[in-house]
Amino acid sequence: MKKSTRLFSSPLPMRLSLLLSLWVVLWGIAYTQPYTNGQSRILTSPVRIVVIGSSTAAGTGARPVDSAWVNRYRNYLKRLHPRCEVVNLAKGGYQTFHLLPDNYHTPEGFPAPDPERNISRALALRPDAIIVNLPSNDAAAGYDAETQLRNLEVIAHSAWTADVPIWFVSVQPRNFDSTKVQVQLKVLDAMSKRFADRLIPVWAPLATPEGTLDPQWDAGDGIHLNNRGHAVLLEQVIAQGIPFQLARGNSLYAMEKYWRNIVPPTDNALRPQVIRPLPPTGLLLRAEQPMSQVNVAVFDANGKLLRQFTADLPYVMPADFGPPGVYRVRMRKGTWERSLRWVKM
């Protein structure tokens, strides 16, 4: 008599292992298919998204590394359009200080910005959007919530001035003591208020009631996510619909209302030793190729026309008018038009 080859005739441990494997495969199919509400969603043009951050974004905890959320997200986007790109600049151990812009001088004893992996490098890659994933290293290093939020503001401001939408993954639970858990919760609350519509929330699905990492998502060190944890994070990223928001072309700047009527972040009493680079004395206006007789108009934050002139592009517009603040510059010739935001310091 032949032995049954059915799944449920196998020993219990083997059955559980096979069922878990089947769950992972089915989950992968479900969350890498470009479907929403039963309808196929595709992109008519590709997008490039740059990820900056630390070990979770770099793939630590996932085995194999193809199961890491960034790599799975890349596969998901390529199903929407084969020429979509995800550039991953994340590196294990990185903190908010490492991601600050070039020439930002941090206080003595704090990490310096990494010009190969920071916000400046991300912007240099000309992305359609940026995702920041910094789970817990700042709290582990003893930085308070105010310091972390201040650094995130600078990173966000850099993206805003470059007209690049930016999303932040919330802090993640880690097996900290109660003091550092409270720091994480304070950062989480501040990020939720500050970056509300550009926050990717992952704390609730990953945390225990005590604010530590739920064992079912733990890679084994109380810090990093296992494959299933990376899958949970990926689910939250996909739920944002970032490529479709980009395709709609709506205003996507998390800082839009916040920055509209104020100048950029200034040095503060807590970090008086911070030295910022000198602001530029003018704004470079340019098109994809040289262009003559372009109409240039400059508006203030309330839409009031401040000056209008004709120039040949490329052209450096002097910053010799108006107080520090946010301006909009419109360039137009025939049917061609381009607008940009300018933060005058």
C-alpha positions as CSV (number, residue, x, y, z in Angstrom):
1,M,0.0,0.0,0.0
2,K,1.4,3.4,-1.0
3,K,2.1,5.9,1.7
4,S,0.1,9.1,1.5
5,T,2.0,12.1,0.2
6,R,-0.5,14.6,1.5
7,L,0.8,17.6,3.6
8,F,-1.2,16.5,6.6
9,S,0.3,13.0,6.8
10,S,3.7,14.5,7.6
11,P,5.0,14.8,11.2
12,L,3.7,17.9,13.0
13,P,7.0,19.9,13.0
14,M,7.4,19.4,9.3
15,R,3.8,20.4,8.7
16,L,4.2,23.6,10.7
17,S,7.4,24.4,8.7
18,L,5.7,23.8,5.4
19,L,2.7,25.9,6.4
20,L,4.9,28.7,7.5
21,S,6.8,28.6,4.2
22,L,3.6,28.6,2.3
23,W,2.4,31.6,4.2
24,V,5.6,33.6,3.4
25,V,5.2,32.7,-0.3
26,L,1.6,33.7,-0.4
27,W,2.3,36.9,1.5
28,G,5.0,37.8,-1.1
29,I,2.6,37.3,-3.9
30,A,-0.1,39.4,-2.3
31,Y,2.2,42.3,-1.5
32,T,4.2,42.5,-4.6
33,Q,1.2,42.4,-7.0
34,P,0.1,45.9,-8.1
35,Y,-3.5,45.5,-7.3
36,T,-5.8,47.8,-5.3
37,N,-9.5,47.0,-4.5
38,G,-9.4,44.3,-7.1
39,Q,-8.2,46.5,-9.9
40,S,-4.7,46.5,-11.5
41,R,-2.6,49.6,-10.9
42,I,0.4,50.3,-13.1
43,L,2.5,53.4,-13.6
44,T,2.8,55.1,-17.0
45,S,6.3,56.3,-16.2
46,P,9.0,55.1,-13.8
47,V,9.9,56.6,-10.4
48,R,13.2,56.7,-8.6
49,I,13.1,56.5,-4.8
50,V,16.2,56.8,-2.6
51,V,16.2,55.2,0.8
52,I,18.5,56.6,3.6
53,G,18.9,55.2,7.1
54,S,20.4,52.5,9.2
55,S,20.6,48.7,9.5
56,T,16.9,47.9,9.1
57,A,16.8,49.6,5.7
58,A,20.2,48.0,4.9
59,G,18.6,44.6,5.4
60,T,19.9,43.4,8.8
61,G,17.8,40.5,10.2
62,A,16.4,39.4,6.9
63,R,17.6,35.9,5.7
64,P,18.3,36.0,2.8
65,V,18.8,39.7,2.4
66,D,16.3,39.6,-0.6
67,S,13.6,39.4,2.1
68,A,14.5,42.8,3.5
69,W,11.8,45.4,3.1
70,V,13.8,47.7,0.7
71,N,14.6,44.9,-1.7
72,R,11.0,43.7,-1.6
73,Y,9.8,47.2,-2.2
74,R,12.1,47.4,-5.2
75,N,10.5,44.3,-6.6
76,Y,7.1,45.7,-6.0
77,L,7.8,48.9,-7.9
78,K,9.3,47.1,-10.8
79,R,6.0,45.3,-11.2
80,L,4.4,48.7,-11.5
81,H,6.9,49.7,-14.1
82,P,10.0,47.8,-15.1
83,R,12.2,50.9,-15.1
84,C,11.4,52.0,-11.5
85,E,14.5,52.3,-9.3
86,V,15.1,52.1,-5.6
87,V,18.6,53.3,-4.5
88,N,19.5,52.1,-1.1
89,L,22.1,54.3,0.8
90,A,21.4,52.9,4.2
91,K,24.2,51.7,6.5
92,G,24.1,49.8,9.8
93,G,24.6,51.9,12.9
94,Y,23.7,55.2,11.4
95,Q,22.0,58.0,13.3
96,T,20.3,61.2,12.4
97,F,23.6,63.0,12.5
98,H,25.1,60.8,9.7
99,L,22.2,61.9,7.4
100,L,22.5,65.7,7.9
101,P,23.5,67.7,4.8
102,D,27.0,68.2,3.5
103,N,29.0,70.9,5.3
104,Y,26.8,70.8,8.4
105,H,29.3,70.9,11.2
106,T,28.0,68.8,14.2
107,P,29.1,69.5,17.7
108,E,32.4,67.9,18.9
109,G,31.9,64.3,19.9
110,F,28.9,63.7,17.6
111,P,29.0,61.9,14.2
112,A,29.7,63.9,11.1
113,P,27.4,63.7,8.1
114,D,28.4,61.0,5.6
115,P,28.6,62.6,2.2
116,E,28.1,59.2,0.5
117,R,24.9,58.3,2.4
118,N,23.3,61.5,3.7
119,I,20.4,63.7,2.5
120,S,22.7,65.6,0.2
121,R,23.8,62.5,-1.6
122,A,20.2,61.3,-1.9
123,L,19.2,64.6,-3.5
124,A,22.2,64.4,-5.9
125,L,20.7,61.2,-7.3
126,R,17.8,63.3,-8.5
127,P,15.1,61.1,-6.9
128,D,11.3,61.5,-7.3
129,A,11.0,60.8,-3.5
130,I,13.1,59.9,-0.5
131,I,12.3,57.5,2.4
132,V,14.1,57.9,5.7
133,N,14.3,54.8,8.0
134,L,16.0,55.4,11.4
135,P,14.5,53.0,13.9
136,S,16.3,53.4,17.2
137,N,20.1,54.2,17.0
138,D,19.7,57.7,18.3
139,A,17.9,56.6,21.4
140,A,20.5,53.9,21.9
141,A,23.3,56.5,21.7
142,G,21.5,58.6,24.4
143,Y,20.2,61.4,22.3
144,D,17.0,63.0,23.6
145,A,13.9,63.5,21.6
146,E,14.5,67.2,21.0
147,T,17.9,66.5,19.4
148,Q,16.5,63.8,17.2
149,L,13.6,66.0,16.0
150,R,15.9,68.9,15.4
151,N,18.0,66.7,13.1
152,L,15.0,65.3,11.3
153,E,13.8,68.9,10.7
154,V,17.1,69.8,9.0
155,I,16.9,66.6,6.8
156,A,13.3,67.4,5.9
157,H,14.2,71.1,5.1
158,S,16.9,70.0,2.8
159,A,14.4,67.9,0.8
160,W,11.8,70.7,0.8
161,T,14.2,73.3,-0.6
162,A,15.0,70.9,-3.4
163,D,11.3,70.2,-4.2
164,V,11.7,66.5,-3.4
165,P,8.9,64.8,-1.4
166,I,10.2,63.0,1.7
167,W,8.6,60.3,3.8
168,F,9.8,59.2,7.3
169,V,9.4,55.7,8.7
170,S,8.5,56.1,12.4
171,V,10.8,54.9,15.1
172,Q,10.6,51.2,15.8
173,P,10.4,49.3,19.1
174,R,13.6,47.9,20.6
175,N,14.3,46.0,23.8
176,F,15.3,49.1,25.7
177,D,14.9,50.0,29.4
178,S,11.9,52.0,30.3
179,T,13.7,55.3,30.1
180,K,14.7,54.9,26.5
181,V,11.3,53.5,25.6
182,Q,9.9,56.8,26.8
183,V,12.3,58.7,24.6
184,Q,11.2,56.6,21.6
185,L,7.5,57.2,22.5
186,K,8.2,61.0,22.7
187,V,9.9,60.9,19.3
188,L,7.0,58.9,17.9
189,D,4.4,61.4,19.1
190,A,6.4,64.4,17.8
191,M,6.9,62.7,14.3
192,S,3.2,61.8,14.2
193,K,2.3,65.5,14.7
194,R,5.1,67.0,12.6
195,F,5.2,64.7,9.6
196,A,1.6,63.4,9.8
197,D,0.8,62.8,6.1
198,R,4.3,61.8,5.3
199,L,4.8,59.4,8.2
200,I,5.0,55.6,7.6
201,P,3.7,54.2,11.0
202,V,5.4,50.9,12.1
203,W,5.4,51.2,15.9
204,A,2.0,49.8,16.6
205,P,2.2,46.6,14.6
206,L,5.7,45.8,15.8
207,A,5.6,46.7,19.5
208,T,4.5,44.9,22.7
209,P,2.3,46.9,25.2
210,E,5.5,47.6,27.1
211,G,7.1,49.3,24.0
212,T,9.6,46.6,23.2
213,L,10.0,44.6,20.1
214,D,7.3,41.8,19.8
215,P,9.1,38.5,19.8
216,Q,7.3,37.3,16.7
217,W,9.0,40.0,14.6
218,D,12.4,39.7,16.4
219,A,15.4,38.5,14.5
220,G,16.9,37.3,17.8
221,D,18.8,40.3,19.1
222,G,15.9,42.4,20.4
223,I,16.8,45.1,17.8
224,H,16.4,43.9,14.2
225,L,13.4,42.5,12.4
226,N,13.2,39.0,11.0
227,N,11.7,38.2,7.6
228,R,8.1,38.5,8.9
229,G,9.0,41.8,10.6
230,H,10.4,43.2,7.3
231,A,7.2,42.0,5.7
232,V,5.1,44.1,8.2
233,L,7.3,47.2,7.5
234,L,7.0,46.6,3.7
235,E,3.2,46.5,4.1
236,Q,3.2,49.9,5.8
237,V,5.4,51.4,3.1
238,I,3.2,50.0,0.2
239,A,0.1,51.3,2.0
240,Q,1.3,54.9,1.5
241,G,0.9,54.6,-2.3
242,I,4.0,56.7,-2.8
243,P,4.4,56.0,-6.6
244,F,0.7,56.8,-7.2
245,Q,0.9,60.0,-5.2
246,L,3.9,61.0,-7.3
247,A,2.1,60.2,-10.5
248,R,-0.8,62.5,-9.5
249,G,1.6,65.4,-9.3
250,N,-0.1,66.9,-6.3
251,S,1.7,69.1,-3.8
252,L,3.6,66.4,-1.8
253,Y,5.8,68.4,0.5
254,A,5.4,67.5,4.1
255,M,6.7,70.8,5.2
256,E,4.4,72.9,2.9
257,K,2.3,74.6,5.5
258,Y,4.9,74.5,8.2
259,W,7.6,76.3,6.1
260,R,5.4,78.7,4.2
261,N,5.8,81.7,6.4
262,I,9.0,81.1,8.3
263,V,12.7,81.0,7.6
264,P,14.7,77.8,7.8
265,P,15.8,76.3,11.1
266,T,18.4,78.4,12.9
267,D,21.1,77.5,15.3
268,N,19.8,77.3,18.9
269,A,21.1,77.7,22.4
270,L,21.5,74.0,22.9
271,R,23.9,73.7,20.0
272,P,25.6,77.1,19.6
273,Q,28.7,75.5,18.1
274,V,26.9,74.4,15.0
275,I,28.5,76.1,12.0
276,R,26.4,76.3,8.8
277,P,27.8,77.0,5.3
278,L,27.3,80.6,4.0
279,P,24.0,80.9,2.0
280,P,24.3,81.4,-1.7
281,T,24.3,85.0,-2.9
282,G,22.0,84.2,-5.8
283,L,19.8,81.5,-7.4
284,L,20.8,79.6,-10.5
285,L,18.0,79.5,-13.0
286,R,18.3,76.9,-15.8
287,A,16.4,74.7,-18.2
288,E,17.3,71.3,-19.8
289,Q,19.3,73.3,-22.4
290,P,20.3,77.0,-22.9
291,M,17.2,79.2,-23.6
292,S,16.9,82.8,-24.4
293,Q,14.3,85.5,-23.6
294,V,12.7,83.6,-20.7
295,N,10.2,85.5,-18.7
296,V,11.0,85.2,-14.9
297,A,8.6,86.2,-12.2
298,V,9.3,86.1,-8.4
299,F,6.4,85.8,-5.9
300,D,6.4,86.0,-2.1
301,A,4.8,83.3,0.2
302,N,1.4,85.0,-0.2
303,G,1.5,85.0,-4.0
304,K,2.4,88.7,-4.4
305,L,4.5,89.5,-7.5
306,L,7.7,91.1,-6.4
307,R,9.7,91.4,-9.6
308,Q,9.5,90.3,-13.2
309,F,12.1,90.4,-15.9
310,T,13.5,88.6,-19.0
311,A,16.7,86.6,-18.9
312,D,18.7,84.1,-20.9
313,L,19.1,80.8,-19.2
314,P,21.2,79.7,-17.4
315,Y,21.1,82.8,-15.3
316,V,22.1,83.6,-11.7
317,M,19.4,85.8,-10.1
318,P,20.9,88.0,-7.4
319,A,19.4,87.7,-3.9
320,D,19.4,91.5,-3.5
321,F,15.7,92.0,-2.6
322,G,13.2,91.0,0.1
323,P,13.7,89.7,3.6
324,P,14.7,86.0,4.4
325,G,11.9,83.6,3.7
326,V,10.2,81.4,1.1
327,Y,9.7,82.6,-2.4
328,R,8.4,81.1,-5.7
329,V,10.2,81.7,-8.9
330,R,8.3,81.0,-12.2
331,M,10.1,80.8,-15.6
332,R,8.0,80.8,-18.8
333,K,8.6,80.9,-22.5
334,G,5.8,80.0,-24.9
335,T,4.3,76.7,-23.8
336,W,7.4,75.8,-21.6
337,E,7.0,76.7,-17.9
338,R,8.9,75.7,-14.7
339,S,8.4,76.8,-11.1
340,L,10.6,76.3,-8.1
341,R,10.7,77.2,-4.5
342,W,13.5,79.3,-3.1
343,V,14.4,79.7,0.5
344,K,16.3,82.9,1.0
345,M,18.4,82.9,4.1
